[in-house]
Amino acid sequence: MSKQTRRLVVDASVVFGSSTAPSPSRPIRWCLDAILQVCHRVVMTPDIRKEWRRHASVWCSTWLTAMTARRKAIYDVIPQPVAGLLGAIEAAPWTERKREKARKDVRLVEAAVATDNAVISCDIEARRAFSELAVKVTGIRQVIWVNPRASDQQCVEWLRNGAPLEESRQLGAPAREQNT
């Protein structure tokens, strides 16, 4: 049985994390290697690509070049606005810092909705914010958000298994204590 191919939105936090000291970056590099080796693709909107360029290390630039050479990088994704998402961000009873972070990372969620509903990000705060919003914004509930640094998420194994859209990984999943 062939594995599912997923179009994955990879946050710049992953790009930045791949260039930090060897030990913290190891799970991130394993994640990116799995994307390269398995049948998945990386997708970017123009904004996401611009942010990648600001944070890319030599290692990550080499990885993206390999993805592009294998035709596994898609650069022309048009974000899909999600009904009620921006209004929910503005109405949320959050600090201005948290609201600004959600505004900045809304592009990840919109790109995921426009493709295969999957985000790979090391940003724990953004995931928590969007999980809170998923209670009111039905359009983001099925978005998968995986953190390659969180050992309980087994990112590499998930990717090798075809990156299935497991309910427990969705933004709308019931809250649980984890390193998301």
C-alpha positions in Angstrom: 0.0 0.0 0.0 1.5 3.4 -1.0 1.7 6.1 1.6 -0.3 9.4 1.3 1.5 12.4 -0.1 0.9 15.5 2.0 1.6 19.1 1.2 3.1 20.5 4.4 3.3 24.1 5.6 6.7 24.4 7.4 7.1 27.4 9.7 10.2 29.5 9.8 10.5 28.4 13.4 11.6 25.1 12.0 14.0 26.7 9.6 15.5 28.8 12.5 15.6 25.7 14.7 17.5 23.7 12.2 20.4 26.1 12.5 20.8 26.2 16.3 23.2 24.1 18.3 23.5 20.5 17.2 21.5 18.9 20.0 18.3 21.0 19.8 18.3 21.0 16.0 18.7 17.2 15.6 14.9 16.4 15.8 14.2 19.2 13.4 16.8 18.1 10.9 15.4 14.5 11.2 12.0 15.9 10.4 13.1 17.8 7.4 15.1 14.8 6.1 12.0 12.7 6.5 10.0 15.2 4.4 12.8 15.0 1.7 13.0 11.2 1.8 9.2 10.5 1.9 6.8 11.6 -0.7 5.7 14.8 1.0 6.0 18.3 -0.4 6.7 21.7 1.3 4.4 24.5 0.4 4.9 28.3 0.8 3.0 31.4 0.2 5.0 34.5 -0.8 5.0 35.7 2.8 6.1 32.4 4.2 8.9 32.2 1.6 10.1 35.7 2.5 10.2 34.7 6.2 12.2 31.5 5.4 14.8 33.6 3.5 15.3 35.8 6.6 15.9 32.7 8.9 17.4 30.1 6.6 20.7 28.5 7.7 23.1 27.0 5.2 21.9 23.5 6.1 18.2 24.5 5.6 19.0 26.3 2.3 20.7 23.1 1.1 17.6 21.1 2.1 15.3 23.5 0.3 17.5 23.3 -2.8 17.2 19.5 -2.7 13.4 19.7 -2.3 13.2 22.1 -5.3 15.4 19.9 -7.4 13.1 17.0 -6.7 10.1 19.1 -7.5 8.9 18.8 -3.9 8.7 22.5 -3.1 5.6 24.5 -4.1 6.1 28.2 -3.9 2.9 29.7 -5.4 0.3 28.7 -2.8 -2.5 31.2 -2.4 -3.6 31.4 1.2 -7.2 30.6 1.9 -8.8 33.1 4.2 -10.8 31.4 7.0 -14.2 32.8 7.8 -14.2 34.5 11.2 -10.5 33.8 12.0 -9.2 37.4 12.0 -12.3 38.6 13.9 -11.8 35.9 16.5 -8.2 36.9 16.9 -9.2 40.5 17.5 -12.0 39.5 19.9 -10.0 37.0 22.0 -9.2 38.1 25.6 -5.5 38.0 25.0 -2.5 40.1 25.7 -1.4 42.3 22.7 1.7 40.1 22.4 -0.3 37.0 22.0 -2.7 38.7 19.5 0.2 39.9 17.4 1.8 36.5 17.3 -1.6 35.0 16.1 -1.9 37.7 13.4 1.6 36.9 12.2 1.1 33.2 12.1 -2.4 33.2 10.6 -0.6 32.8 7.2 0.5 29.3 8.3 -3.1 28.3 9.0 -4.4 29.9 5.8 -1.8 28.1 3.7 -2.7 24.8 5.5 -6.4 25.3 4.8 -5.5 26.0 1.1 -3.6 22.7 0.8 -3.7 19.6 3.0 -4.4 21.0 6.5 -0.9 20.3 7.9 1.5 22.7 9.7 4.9 21.8 11.1 6.0 24.4 13.6 8.1 24.6 16.8 6.0 27.6 17.9 4.2 26.3 21.0 2.5 29.6 21.8 1.0 29.9 18.3 -0.4 26.4 18.4 -2.0 27.1 21.8 -3.5 30.3 20.4 -5.0 28.6 17.4 -6.2 25.7 19.5 -8.1 28.2 21.6 -9.6 29.8 18.5 -10.6 26.5 17.0 -13.4 26.3 19.6 -15.2 29.2 17.8 -13.7 29.0 14.3 -14.8 25.8 12.7 -12.7 26.3 9.6 -9.4 25.6 11.5 -10.4 22.7 13.6 -9.1 20.0 11.3 -5.7 21.7 10.8 -2.9 19.4 12.0 -0.1 21.1 13.9 3.0 19.0 14.6 6.0 20.1 16.6 9.2 18.3 15.6 10.8 19.1 18.9 8.0 17.5 21.0 9.0 13.9 21.7 5.4 12.9 22.4 4.5 13.8 18.8 6.9 11.4 17.1 7.1 13.7 14.0 9.5 11.6 11.9 7.4 8.5 12.4 4.2 10.4 11.6 5.8 11.7 8.4 7.1 8.2 7.4 3.5 6.8 8.0 2.1 9.3 5.4 1.4 12.2 7.8 -2.2 11.0 8.5 -4.7 13.5 9.6 -5.1 12.1 13.1 -7.7 13.8 15.2 -5.4 14.0 18.2 -3.1 16.3 16.2 -5.8 18.7 15.1 -6.2 22.2 16.4 -9.8 21.3 17.4 -8.8 18.2 19.4 -9.6 18.2 23.1 -6.9 19.9 25.1 -4.2 17.7 26.6 -1.0 18.3 28.4 1.8 18.1 25.9 4.8 19.9 24.4 2.8 21.1 21.4 
